[in-house]
Amino acid sequence: MSVLIPSLPDKAFNEQITLFSGPPNILKKPIQATHIIVRNGVMTGMQKKAFDFLLKKAKDSMEKQREEAGSNLKYPIEFSVNRLQLMNYMGYQGSNRKPFKDALKKMQTLTVEWDVLHNDKNFSWESCVLLPWIKIDSDMVFYSFTPHIQPMLFQNTLYSKLNLHIQGLLSTDPGIKLYDWVNRYRDIKFSNKETWQFWRTVLHGEVDDKSYLNQYKIFKRIKLVPAINEINQISDISIELIEDTNGSRMVQFLQFKIDVKPQFKIEDDMTKSPFTVHDLNLEFEELGITRHYATKLRKQFPINRILANIEYLKQRLNSNSTPITNRGAYLFAACSNDYASVNNAIETKVDEPSVDVSAEGIVQAFNKQRVDDAINMFKEMDIADQEKEIQIYNETLLNKAAAVPDESGSRQNRQMIPFFKWLAEKTWGEPTPEELIKFTLLLK
């Protein structure tokens, strides 16, 4: 039986948005270098950060060296990085270089087993020191990886995307190590299922028979739970711990459920999309989408869906349909219901019988939903914008007795319901067949 420990709520949203407003610093990290085990000591979180930072800089440098050397590129290859940049990323402050130098020297003694889960289906055993050669001068750090693993590090096509901006925020050793491992499963949703002793080695390292970490409840309290809490509070993912007793009274296996936090899903989509935020902003500007709706759209929808529905909106604007007065509201509704995908489905399934979009019940239900959307939109408006819409509506009325009163406390449903119907039609126009079909499918 599994026991689920729920994740903590995100407590650092504003800080994250500020820190990650620029493009993500993504390391395409080989899976073989993610699923590693240190067999002769303990790798600290700072050393894990250092390895990933050095690997990122090396991969960036490798691309340039490939362009220059072409087929003449030979291993081993030496790399360099600014010393202060590396120190800052590892979290070292001040002018004392000794702890920084000691941490790098220790990396020269750590023996690592690569790809312990055999993701590449190669079941051979491979082990070497983490970082064999380092040279530090006043400004730069020079380094190289073991020649035998350099092809694996730089030519591998099986990798996970590790955001170094987010890794840099983590400060505890278990949190840094666990994030590095489970981030690889962000698209799969569930990590590998292993014994709790295996995860102890991942988060801490190997222990002897006298270690207090031989008790699961102690390991969970001082290593596992703090790591989960830090990741859930600071990073771009939320994780849940699944404990499996395997039919016994004691916990035997552990697994993690991984969810990307909503505010970072657009960032994930951007790394997979040929489009950029720059493209999106240009589209918003050309269509006259207000900042209010542009912000809502970016926060709630993947970039591909927004761009697809922008094209749908452009087609609608170029048609002879009822004019759209509020393009931002219409685009938001289009993204919510993904009109673009429905339109494509209709175009590619012309042989299938169409839905009877003229059915009175469907139209009435659709219009009611539109009124509800208009009410919610009205609530989000500034008071000045609300009063402006009411003024425009009142001017269209022949029967002034039906006008919406100026005082909000005097407004009644008999006045407001017709107003919201008018606001819905003014904002979105008459429903198209595609929109009605989409709505019909949602009712089933």
Secondary structure, DSSP 8 states (H G I E B T S, - for coil): -EEEE-------HHHHHHHTSS---EEEEEHHHHS-EESSS---HHHHHHHHHHHHHHHHHHHHHHHHHGGG--SS--EEEEHHHHHHHHT--SS--HHHHHHHHHHTT-EEE--TT-TTS-----EEES--EEEE-SSEEEEE--GGGHHHHHS-S-EEEEEHHHHHH--SHHHHHHHHHHGGGTTTSB---EEHHHHHHHHT----TT-GGGSHHHHIIIIIHHHHHHHHHHSSEEEEEEEE-TTSSS--EEEEEEEE-HHHHHHHHHHH-S--HHHHHHHHHHHT--HHHHHHHHHHS-HHHHHHHHHHHHHHHHSSS---S-HHHHHHHHHHHTHHHHHHHHHH-TTS----TT-HHHHHHHHHHHHHHHHHHHHHS-HHHHHHHHHHHHHH-S-GGGS--SSGGG--HHHHHHHHHHHHHHHH-S--HHHHHHHHHHH-
